[in-house]
Amino acid sequence: MLLISISTYSQSKFSFDSLINKKPILKTVFSNSKKYRLQIIYTQIKRDANGKPSFKNYTYQLDSSNYFYCASLVKLPCSILALEKTKKLRVYCNSIMFTDSANACQHAVKRDTTSVNGYPSIAQYIKRMALVSDNMAYGRVYEFLGVDYIHNRLVEFGYKNIRIVHRFDGGCKGTENTNTNPVSFYTSNLKSIVSLPQQVSSKTYAHPLGQVKVGKAYINANNKKVKEPKDFTNMNFIPLENSHAMLQRLVFNDYLPQEQRYDMIEDDRQFLIDQLTMYPRQSSHPTYDKSYHDSYKKYFMFGDSKKPITNGDIKITNIVGQSYGFMVDCAYIQNKKENVEFMLSAVIYTNEDGILNDGKYEYNTVALPFLAELGRQIYAFEL
């Protein structure tokens, strides 16, 4: 489902074919787009005299049946739903949150050394996910939500093909991944506010594409090569258009009909947007060293360089994913000084040897150079 409406306003027409010969990396990827499983969505944005936006989409090989592993893209819907759920429970997103365990594979968490007060909270977990794509933080938010809650709410928004059924950390396997921990919230002086029991998924959420396999071989948990495609059937899944639409809904929430808006506190919505926009170095709690460079999560325009991003007028609000050779970025890019404003989402698969889990992917030689140049060319077109 694409949330965006196709408007009829007059604006410069665009064709992805016009990019092919701009740079060698663009020609390489566009000329072999099937091999790279390339999908792109570019949304032009125009505002009227009152600032109300209208949108026009351009897509390239957009196909929800062309599988890609969504990886950390799941952190966007889980962050959004967590802010909705804290409002529903009438707890602040920065309230202290303790995670308990109800079985052997679950883990209790009652400290967070990255926060100001040393305690975990939904806000702190969201910050860590948004800034550096922290997997442990995602696991705790996933557990707070519960699998049924996640899918029921996403269906209400029209995202019936999103599937979020596992953590990225911990030792839970199979159906254990859909059993989520007890969670409790407390005030700053540790007075109990509300406690939630363990949540057990009421159903099995089948993959929308059926059985999904990728590659010609993979390295298993015992570091042995298995000469058959890797099975992704029981893993998370988000179509590119859904991720694009969810980010758009977040950014332009105020302009949507009431029934289409996220049900969250406005300060919480702005908090999430701010965290998705910031660079790691701009965070004080937690603090990050120089290995988390400015472009660590900014693949478009800057992903092929680790140099500091010095143009303070360019703001990129985005979510990314990287795993098993897949690299994806969904972004809202703006420069108010230059009157530039657009959305761009793209996914590319770089795995020349066809073996998954061997650590040999062309992220730095193909994926990042392509995504960075794609972002620069669209930005130049907007200018």
Contacts in CASP RR format, 6 or more apart in sequence:
PFRMAT RR
TARGET T0000
AUTHOR 0000-0000-0000
METHOD contacts of the structure
MODEL  1
MLLISISTYSQSKFSFDSLINKKPILKTVFSNSKKYRLQIIYTQIKRDAN
GKPSFKNYTYQLDSSNYFYCASLVKLPCSILALEKTKKLRVYCNSIMFTD
SANACQHAVKRDTTSVNGYPSIAQYIKRMALVSDNMAYGRVYEFLGVDYI
HNRLVEFGYKNIRIVHRFDGGCKGTENTNTNPVSFYTSNLKSIVSLPQQV
SSKTYAHPLGQVKVGKAYINANNKKVKEPKDFTNMNFIPLENSHAMLQRL
VFNDYLPQEQRYDMIEDDRQFLIDQLTMYPRQSSHPTYDKSYHDSYKKYF
MFGDSKKPITNGDIKITNIVGQSYGFMVDCAYIQNKKENVEFMLSAVIYT
NEDGILNDGKYEYNTVALPFLAELGRQIYAFEL
1 158 0 8 1.000
1 159 0 8 1.000
1 241 0 8 1.000
1 242 0 8 1.000
1 245 0 8 1.000
2 41 0 8 1.000
2 57 0 8 1.000
2 241 0 8 1.000
2 244 0 8 1.000
2 245 0 8 1.000
3 245 0 8 1.000
3 246 0 8 1.000
3 248 0 8 1.000
3 249 0 8 1.000
3 260 0 8 1.000
4 43 0 8 1.000
4 55 0 8 1.000
4 57 0 8 1.000
4 244 0 8 1.000
4 245 0 8 1.000
4 248 0 8 1.000
5 54 0 8 1.000
5 55 0 8 1.000
6 55 0 8 1.000
6 56 0 8 1.000
6 57 0 8 1.000
7 46 0 8 1.000
7 54 0 8 1.000
7 55 0 8 1.000
7 56 0 8 1.000
9 46 0 8 1.000
9 54 0 8 1.000
9 56 0 8 1.000
11 44 0 8 1.000
11 46 0 8 1.000
11 56 0 8 1.000
12 381 0 8 1.000
14 42 0 8 1.000
14 44 0 8 1.000
14 58 0 8 1.000
14 381 0 8 1.000
15 58 0 8 1.000
16 30 0 8 1.000
16 40 0 8 1.000
16 42 0 8 1.000
16 58 0 8 1.000
16 60 0 8 1.000
19 26 0 8 1.000
19 30 0 8 1.000
19 374 0 8 1.000
19 377 0 8 1.000
20 26 0 8 1.000
20 27 0 8 1.000
20 30 0 8 1.000
20 31 0 8 1.000
21 27 0 8 1.000
22 373 0 8 1.000
22 377 0 8 1.000
23 373 0 8 1.000
23 377 0 8 1.000
25 366 0 8 1.000
25 369 0 8 1.000
25 370 0 8 1.000
25 373 0 8 1.000
26 370 0 8 1.000
26 373 0 8 1.000
26 374 0 8 1.000
26 377 0 8 1.000
28 366 0 8 1.000
28 370 0 8 1.000
29 36 0 8 1.000
29 38 0 8 1.000
29 348 0 8 1.000
29 366 0 8 1.000
29 370 0 8 1.000
30 38 0 8 1.000
33 60 0 8 1.000
33 61 0 8 1.000
36 348 0 8 1.000
36 349 0 8 1.000
36 350 0 8 1.000
36 366 0 8 1.000
37 66 0 8 1.000
37 67 0 8 1.000
37 68 0 8 1.000
37 326 0 8 1.000
37 347 0 8 1.000
37 348 0 8 1.000
37 349 0 8 1.000
38 60 0 8 1.000
38 61 0 8 1.000
38 346 0 8 1.000
38 347 0 8 1.000
38 348 0 8 1.000
39 59 0 8 1.000
39 60 0 8 1.000
39 61 0 8 1.000
39 62 0 8 1.000
39 63 0 8 1.000
39 66 0 8 1.000
39 68 0 8 1.000
39 240 0 8 1.000
39 346 0 8 1.000
39 347 0 8 1.000
40 59 0 8 1.000
40 60 0 8 1.000
40 61 0 8 1.000
40 62 0 8 1.000
40 344 0 8 1.000
40 345 0 8 1.000
40 346 0 8 1.000
40 374 0 8 1.000
41 57 0 8 1.000
41 58 0 8 1.000
41 59 0 8 1.000
41 60 0 8 1.000
41 62 0 8 1.000
41 240 0 8 1.000
41 241 0 8 1.000
41 244 0 8 1.000
41 343 0 8 1.000
41 344 0 8 1.000
41 345 0 8 1.000
41 346 0 8 1.000
42 57 0 8 1.000
42 58 0 8 1.000
42 59 0 8 1.000
42 60 0 8 1.000
42 342 0 8 1.000
42 343 0 8 1.000
42 344 0 8 1.000
42 378 0 8 1.000
43 55 0 8 1.000
43 56 0 8 1.000
43 57 0 8 1.000
43 58 0 8 1.000
43 244 0 8 1.000
43 248 0 8 1.000
43 342 0 8 1.000
43 343 0 8 1.000
43 344 0 8 1.000
44 55 0 8 1.000
44 56 0 8 1.000
44 57 0 8 1.000
44 58 0 8 1.000
44 342 0 8 1.000
44 382 0 8 1.000
45 53 0 8 1.000
45 54 0 8 1.000
45 55 0 8 1.000
45 341 0 8 1.000
45 342 0 8 1.000
45 343 0 8 1.000
46 53 0 8 1.000
46 54 0 8 1.000
46 55 0 8 1.000
46 56 0 8 1.000
47 53 0 8 1.000
47 54 0 8 1.000
47 341 0 8 1.000
48 54 0 8 1.000
52 255 0 8 1.000
53 252 0 8 1.000
53 255 0 8 1.000
55 248 0 8 1.000
62 240 0 8 1.000
62 241 0 8 1.000
64 161 0 8 1.000
64 208 0 8 1.000
64 239 0 8 1.000
64 240 0 8 1.000
64 241 0 8 1.000
65 209 0 8 1.000
67 209 0 8 1.000
67 212 0 8 1.000
67 214 0 8 1.000
67 232 0 8 1.000
67 237 0 8 1.000
68 240 0 8 1.000
68 326 0 8 1.000
68 328 0 8 1.000
68 347 0 8 1.000
68 349 0 8 1.000
69 214 0 8 1.000
69 232 0 8 1.000
69 235 0 8 1.000
69 236 0 8 1.000
69 323 0 8 1.000
69 324 0 8 1.000
69 326 0 8 1.000
70 236 0 8 1.000
70 237 0 8 1.000
70 238 0 8 1.000
70 243 0 8 1.000
70 321 0 8 1.000
70 328 0 8 1.000
71 321 0 8 1.000
71 322 0 8 1.000
71 323 0 8 1.000
71 324 0 8 1.000
71 326 0 8 1.000
71 328 0 8 1.000
72 129 0 8 1.000
72 133 0 8 1.000
72 135 0 8 1.000
72 138 0 8 1.000
72 319 0 8 1.000
72 320 0 8 1.000
72 321 0 8 1.000
72 322 0 8 1.000
72 323 0 8 1.000
73 238 0 8 1.000
73 243 0 8 1.000
73 319 0 8 1.000
73 320 0 8 1.000
73 321 0 8 1.000
73 328 0 8 1.000
73 330 0 8 1.000
74 138 0 8 1.000
74 142 0 8 1.000
74 164 0 8 1.000
74 236 0 8 1.000
74 238 0 8 1.000
75 129 0 8 1.000
75 130 0 8 1.000
75 133 0 8 1.000
75 138 0 8 1.000
75 141 0 8 1.000
75 319 0 8 1.000
76 243 0 8 1.000
76 246 0 8 1.000
76 247 0 8 1.000
76 250 0 8 1.000
76 276 0 8 1.000
76 319 0 8 1.000
76 330 0 8 1.000
77 150 0 8 1.000
77 154 0 8 1.000
77 159 0 8 1.000
77 162 0 8 1.000
77 164 0 8 1.000
77 238 0 8 1.000
77 246 0 8 1.000
78 129 0 8 1.000
78 138 0 8 1.000
78 141 0 8 1.000
78 142 0 8 1.000
78 145 0 8 1.000
78 150 0 8 1.000
78 164 0 8 1.000
79 126 0 8 1.000
79 129 0 8 1.000
79 130 0 8 1.000
79 141 0 8 1.000
79 272 0 8 1.000
80 246 0 8 1.000
80 250 0 8 1.000
80 262 0 8 1.000
80 264 0 8 1.000
80 272 0 8 1.000
81 145 0 8 1.000
81 149 0 8 1.000
81 150 0 8 1.000
81 153 0 8 1.000
81 154 0 8 1.000
82 93 0 8 1.000
82 122 0 8 1.000
82 125 0 8 1.000
82 126 0 8 1.000
82 141 0 8 1.000
82 144 0 8 1.000
82 145 0 8 1.000
83 93 0 8 1.000
83 122 0 8 1.000
83 126 0 8 1.000
83 262 0 8 1.000
83 264 0 8 1.000
83 265 0 8 1.000
83 268 0 8 1.000
83 269 0 8 1.000
83 272 0 8 1.000
84 153 0 8 1.000
84 262 0 8 1.000
84 263 0 8 1.000
84 264 0 8 1.000
85 144 0 8 1.000
85 145 0 8 1.000
85 149 0 8 1.000
86 92 0 8 1.000
86 93 0 8 1.000
86 95 0 8 1.000
86 122 0 8 1.000
86 268 0 8 1.000
87 263 0 8 1.000
87 264 0 8 1.000
87 265 0 8 1.000
87 268 0 8 1.000
88 263 0 8 1.000
89 185 0 8 1.000
89 194 0 8 1.000
90 194 0 8 1.000
91 185 0 8 1.000
91 193 0 8 1.000
91 194 0 8 1.000
92 123 0 8 1.000
93 121 0 8 1.000
93 122 0 8 1.000
93 123 0 8 1.000
93 126 0 8 1.000
93 265 0 8 1.000
93 268 0 8 1.000
93 271 0 8 1.000
94 121 0 8 1.000
94 122 0 8 1.000
94 123 0 8 1.000
94 124 0 8 1.000
95 121 0 8 1.000
95 122 0 8 1.000
95 185 0 8 1.000
95 186 0 8 1.000
95 187 0 8 1.000
95 193 0 8 1.000
96 117 0 8 1.000
96 119 0 8 1.000
96 120 0 8 1.000
96 121 0 8 1.000
96 185 0 8 1.000
96 186 0 8 1.000
96 187 0 8 1.000
96 188 0 8 1.000
96 190 0 8 1.000
97 119 0 8 1.000
97 120 0 8 1.000
97 121 0 8 1.000
97 122 0 8 1.000
97 140 0 8 1.000
97 144 0 8 1.000
97 183 0 8 1.000
97 184 0 8 1.000
97 185 0 8 1.000
97 186 0 8 1.000
98 108 0 8 1.000
98 109 0 8 1.000
98 110 0 8 1.000
98 120 0 8 1.000
98 183 0 8 1.000
98 184 0 8 1.000
98 185 0 8 1.000
98 186 0 8 1.000
99 107 0 8 1.000
99 108 0 8 1.000
99 109 0 8 1.000
99 110 0 8 1.000
99 120 0 8 1.000
99 140 0 8 1.000
99 143 0 8 1.000
99 144 0 8 1.000
99 181 0 8 1.000
99 182 0 8 1.000
99 183 0 8 1.000
100 106 0 8 1.000
100 108 0 8 1.000
100 181 0 8 1.000
100 182 0 8 1.000
100 183 0 8 1.000
100 184 0 8 1.000
101 107 0 8 1.000
101 108 0 8 1.000
101 181 0 8 1.000
101 182 0 8 1.000
102 179 0 8 1.000
102 181 0 8 1.000
102 182 0 8 1.000
102 198 0 8 1.000
103 176 0 8 1.000
103 179 0 8 1.000
105 170 0 8 1.000
105 171 0 8 1.000
105 172 0 8 1.000
105 173 0 8 1.000
105 176 0 8 1.000
106 143 0 8 1.000
106 172 0 8 1.000
106 179 0 8 1.000
106 181 0 8 1.000
107 170 0 8 1.000
107 181 0 8 1.000
108 181 0 8 1.000
109 120 0 8 1.000
109 140 0 8 1.000
110 119 0 8 1.000
110 120 0 8 1.000
111 118 0 8 1.000
111 119 0 8 1.000
111 120 0 8 1.000
112 118 0 8 1.000
112 119 0 8 1.000
112 120 0 8 1.000
112 121 0 8 1.000
112 124 0 8 1.000
114 124 0 8 1.000
114 128 0 8 1.000
114 285 0 8 1.000
114 286 0 8 1.000
115 121 0 8 1.000
115 124 0 8 1.000
115 285 0 8 1.000
115 286 0 8 1.000
116 285 0 8 1.000
117 188 0 8 1.000
120 140 0 8 1.000
122 141 0 8 1.000
122 144 0 8 1.000
123 271 0 8 1.000
124 137 0 8 1.000
124 285 0 8 1.000
125 134 0 8 1.000
125 137 0 8 1.000
125 138 0 8 1.000
125 140 0 8 1.000
125 141 0 8 1.000
126 137 0 8 1.000
126 141 0 8 1.000
126 271 0 8 1.000
126 272 0 8 1.000
126 275 0 8 1.000
127 275 0 8 1.000
127 283 0 8 1.000
127 286 0 8 1.000
128 134 0 8 1.000
128 136 0 8 1.000
128 137 0 8 1.000
128 286 0 8 1.000
129 137 0 8 1.000
129 138 0 8 1.000
129 141 0 8 1.000
130 272 0 8 1.000
130 275 0 8 1.000
130 276 0 8 1.000
130 278 0 8 1.000
130 319 0 8 1.000
131 275 0 8 1.000
131 278 0 8 1.000
131 280 0 8 1.000
131 283 0 8 1.000
131 286 0 8 1.000
131 288 0 8 1.000
131 292 0 8 1.000
131 297 0 8 1.000
132 280 0 8 1.000
132 288 0 8 1.000
132 292 0 8 1.000
132 296 0 8 1.000
132 297 0 8 1.000
133 297 0 8 1.000
133 320 0 8 1.000
133 321 0 8 1.000
135 168 0 8 1.000
135 169 0 8 1.000
136 169 0 8 1.000
138 167 0 8 1.000
138 168 0 8 1.000
138 169 0 8 1.000
139 167 0 8 1.000
139 168 0 8 1.000
139 169 0 8 1.000
142 150 0 8 1.000
142 164 0 8 1.000
142 167 0 8 1.000
142 180 0 8 1.000
143 167 0 8 1.000
143 180 0 8 1.000
143 181 0 8 1.000
143 183 0 8 1.000
144 180 0 8 1.000
144 183 0 8 1.000
144 196 0 8 1.000
145 180 0 8 1.000
146 180 0 8 1.000
146 199 0 8 1.000
146 201 0 8 1.000
147 164 0 8 1.000
147 165 0 8 1.000
147 178 0 8 1.000
147 180 0 8 1.000
147 199 0 8 1.000
147 201 0 8 1.000
147 205 0 8 1.000
148 199 0 8 1.000
148 201 0 8 1.000
148 202 0 8 1.000
148 203 0 8 1.000
149 199 0 8 1.000
150 164 0 8 1.000
151 162 0 8 1.000
151 163 0 8 1.000
151 164 0 8 1.000
151 205 0 8 1.000
154 160 0 8 1.000
154 162 0 8 1.000
157 246 0 8 1.000
157 249 0 8 1.000
157 260 0 8 1.000
159 242 0 8 1.000
159 245 0 8 1.000
159 246 0 8 1.000
160 208 0 8 1.000
161 208 0 8 1.000
161 237 0 8 1.000
161 239 0 8 1.000
161 242 0 8 1.000
162 237 0 8 1.000
162 238 0 8 1.000
162 239 0 8 1.000
162 242 0 8 1.000
163 205 0 8 1.000
163 207 0 8 1.000
163 208 0 8 1.000
163 236 0 8 1.000
163 237 0 8 1.000
163 238 0 8 1.000
164 236 0 8 1.000
164 238 0 8 1.000
165 177 0 8 1.000
165 178 0 8 1.000
165 201 0 8 1.000
165 205 0 8 1.000
165 234 0 8 1.000
165 235 0 8 1.000
165 236 0 8 1.000
166 172 0 8 1.000
166 174 0 8 1.000
166 177 0 8 1.000
166 178 0 8 1.000
166 234 0 8 1.000
166 235 0 8 1.000
166 236 0 8 1.000
167 177 0 8 1.000
172 179 0 8 1.000
174 234 0 8 1.000
175 201 0 8 1.000
175 204 0 8 1.000
178 200 0 8 1.000
178 201 0 8 1.000
178 204 0 8 1.000
178 205 0 8 1.000
179 198 0 8 1.000
179 199 0 8 1.000
179 200 0 8 1.000
179 201 0 8 1.000
180 198 0 8 1.000
180 199 0 8 1.000
181 198 0 8 1.000
182 195 0 8 1.000
182 196 0 8 1.000
182 197 0 8 1.000
182 198 0 8 1.000
183 195 0 8 1.000
183 196 0 8 1.000
184 192 0 8 1.000
184 193 0 8 1.000
184 194 0 8 1.000
184 195 0 8 1.000
184 196 0 8 1.000
185 192 0 8 1.000
185 193 0 8 1.000
185 194 0 8 1.000
185 195 0 8 1.000
186 192 0 8 1.000
186 193 0 8 1.000
187 193 0 8 1.000
207 232 0 8 1.000
207 233 0 8 1.000
207 234 0 8 1.000
207 237 0 8 1.000
208 237 0 8 1.000
209 237 0 8 1.000
210 233 0 8 1.000
211 231 0 8 1.000
211 233 0 8 1.000
212 231 0 8 1.000
212 232 0 8 1.000
212 233 0 8 1.000
212 237 0 8 1.000
213 228 0 8 1.000
213 229 0 8 1.000
213 230 0 8 1.000
213 231 0 8 1.000
213 232 0 8 1.000
213 233 0 8 1.000
214 229 0 8 1.000
214 230 0 8 1.000
214 232 0 8 1.000
214 324 0 8 1.000
214 356 0 8 1.000
215 229 0 8 1.000
215 230 0 8 1.000
215 351 0 8 1.000
215 354 0 8 1.000
215 355 0 8 1.000
215 356 0 8 1.000
216 227 0 8 1.000
216 228 0 8 1.000
216 229 0 8 1.000
216 354 0 8 1.000
216 355 0 8 1.000
217 225 0 8 1.000
217 226 0 8 1.000
217 227 0 8 1.000
217 228 0 8 1.000
217 229 0 8 1.000
217 354 0 8 1.000
217 355 0 8 1.000
217 356 0 8 1.000
218 225 0 8 1.000
218 226 0 8 1.000
218 228 0 8 1.000
218 229 0 8 1.000
218 230 0 8 1.000
218 355 0 8 1.000
218 356 0 8 1.000
218 357 0 8 1.000
218 358 0 8 1.000
219 225 0 8 1.000
219 226 0 8 1.000
219 355 0 8 1.000
219 356 0 8 1.000
219 357 0 8 1.000
219 358 0 8 1.000
220 226 0 8 1.000
220 357 0 8 1.000
225 355 0 8 1.000
225 358 0 8 1.000
230 324 0 8 1.000
230 356 0 8 1.000
230 357 0 8 1.000
240 328 0 8 1.000
240 330 0 8 1.000
240 345 0 8 1.000
240 346 0 8 1.000
240 347 0 8 1.000
243 319 0 8 1.000
243 328 0 8 1.000
243 330 0 8 1.000
243 345 0 8 1.000
244 330 0 8 1.000
244 343 0 8 1.000
244 345 0 8 1.000
247 317 0 8 1.000
247 318 0 8 1.000
247 319 0 8 1.000
247 330 0 8 1.000
247 331 0 8 1.000
247 332 0 8 1.000
247 343 0 8 1.000
247 345 0 8 1.000
248 332 0 8 1.000
248 343 0 8 1.000
249 256 0 8 1.000
249 260 0 8 1.000
249 261 0 8 1.000
249 262 0 8 1.000
250 262 0 8 1.000
250 269 0 8 1.000
250 272 0 8 1.000
250 273 0 8 1.000
251 273 0 8 1.000
251 317 0 8 1.000
251 332 0 8 1.000
253 261 0 8 1.000
253 262 0 8 1.000
253 269 0 8 1.000
254 261 0 8 1.000
262 269 0 8 1.000
273 317 0 8 1.000
276 317 0 8 1.000
276 318 0 8 1.000
276 319 0 8 1.000
277 315 0 8 1.000
277 316 0 8 1.000
277 317 0 8 1.000
279 294 0 8 1.000
279 296 0 8 1.000
279 298 0 8 1.000
279 309 0 8 1.000
280 288 0 8 1.000
280 292 0 8 1.000
280 293 0 8 1.000
280 294 0 8 1.000
280 296 0 8 1.000
281 288 0 8 1.000
281 290 0 8 1.000
281 292 0 8 1.000
281 294 0 8 1.000
293 306 0 8 1.000
293 307 0 8 1.000
293 308 0 8 1.000
294 302 0 8 1.000
294 307 0 8 1.000
294 308 0 8 1.000
294 309 0 8 1.000
295 302 0 8 1.000
295 303 0 8 1.000
295 304 0 8 1.000
295 305 0 8 1.000
295 306 0 8 1.000
295 309 0 8 1.000
297 318 0 8 1.000
297 320 0 8 1.000
298 309 0 8 1.000
298 316 0 8 1.000
298 318 0 8 1.000
298 331 0 8 1.000
299 318 0 8 1.000
299 320 0 8 1.000
299 327 0 8 1.000
299 329 0 8 1.000
299 368 0 8 1.000
299 371 0 8 1.000
299 372 0 8 1.000
300 316 0 8 1.000
300 318 0 8 1.000
300 329 0 8 1.000
300 331 0 8 1.000
300 333 0 8 1.000
300 344 0 8 1.000
300 346 0 8 1.000
300 371 0 8 1.000
300 372 0 8 1.000
300 374 0 8 1.000
300 375 0 8 1.000
300 378 0 8 1.000
301 314 0 8 1.000
301 316 0 8 1.000
301 333 0 8 1.000
301 372 0 8 1.000
301 375 0 8 1.000
301 376 0 8 1.000
301 379 0 8 1.000
302 309 0 8 1.000
302 372 0 8 1.000
303 368 0 8 1.000
303 371 0 8 1.000
303 372 0 8 1.000
304 368 0 8 1.000
304 369 0 8 1.000
304 372 0 8 1.000
304 373 0 8 1.000
305 372 0 8 1.000
311 335 0 8 1.000
313 335 0 8 1.000
313 336 0 8 1.000
313 337 0 8 1.000
313 338 0 8 1.000
314 333 0 8 1.000
314 334 0 8 1.000
314 335 0 8 1.000
315 333 0 8 1.000
315 334 0 8 1.000
315 335 0 8 1.000
316 331 0 8 1.000
316 332 0 8 1.000
316 333 0 8 1.000
317 331 0 8 1.000
317 332 0 8 1.000
317 333 0 8 1.000
318 329 0 8 1.000
318 330 0 8 1.000
318 331 0 8 1.000
318 332 0 8 1.000
319 329 0 8 1.000
319 330 0 8 1.000
319 331 0 8 1.000
320 327 0 8 1.000
320 328 0 8 1.000
320 329 0 8 1.000
320 330 0 8 1.000
321 327 0 8 1.000
321 328 0 8 1.000
321 329 0 8 1.000
322 328 0 8 1.000
322 363 0 8 1.000
324 351 0 8 1.000
324 356 0 8 1.000
324 357 0 8 1.000
324 361 0 8 1.000
325 349 0 8 1.000
325 350 0 8 1.000
325 351 0 8 1.000
325 356 0 8 1.000
325 361 0 8 1.000
325 363 0 8 1.000
325 367 0 8 1.000
326 347 0 8 1.000
326 348 0 8 1.000
326 349 0 8 1.000
327 347 0 8 1.000
327 348 0 8 1.000
327 349 0 8 1.000
327 350 0 8 1.000
327 363 0 8 1.000
327 367 0 8 1.000
327 368 0 8 1.000
327 371 0 8 1.000
328 345 0 8 1.000
328 346 0 8 1.000
328 347 0 8 1.000
328 348 0 8 1.000
329 344 0 8 1.000
329 345 0 8 1.000
329 346 0 8 1.000
329 371 0 8 1.000
330 343 0 8 1.000
330 345 0 8 1.000
331 343 0 8 1.000
331 344 0 8 1.000
331 345 0 8 1.000
332 342 0 8 1.000
332 343 0 8 1.000
333 340 0 8 1.000
333 341 0 8 1.000
333 342 0 8 1.000
333 343 0 8 1.000
333 344 0 8 1.000
333 375 0 8 1.000
333 379 0 8 1.000
334 340 0 8 1.000
334 341 0 8 1.000
334 342 0 8 1.000
335 341 0 8 1.000
335 379 0 8 1.000
338 383 0 8 1.000
340 379 0 8 1.000
340 382 0 8 1.000
340 383 0 8 1.000
341 382 0 8 1.000
342 378 0 8 1.000
342 379 0 8 1.000
342 382 0 8 1.000
344 374 0 8 1.000
344 375 0 8 1.000
344 378 0 8 1.000
346 371 0 8 1.000
346 374 0 8 1.000
348 366 0 8 1.000
348 367 0 8 1.000
348 370 0 8 1.000
348 371 0 8 1.000
350 361 0 8 1.000
350 362 0 8 1.000
350 363 0 8 1.000
350 365 0 8 1.000
350 366 0 8 1.000
350 367 0 8 1.000
351 360 0 8 1.000
351 361 0 8 1.000
351 362 0 8 1.000
352 360 0 8 1.000
352 362 0 8 1.000
353 360 0 8 1.000
361 367 0 8 1.000
END
